[in-house]
């Protein structure tokens, strides 16, 4: 069974992998650099509003994982 990363960890990795600096991300989203830094370093969470802004800034989409079909028993 493949274990999926929590959404928060995926978002942290997307911030770190972005070609944008944290400063630039902070400027484009309106999220303070200190809050963004604490989030990336696992010191704090983010509000849903901030998550929405980050997702938009980084061009991310949320996609449900494909689950295997269950066989129906008779």
Secondary structure, DSSP 8 states (H G I E B T S, - for coil): ------HHHHHHHHHHHSSS-HHHHHHHH---HHHHHHHHTTS----HHHHHHHHHHHT---------------
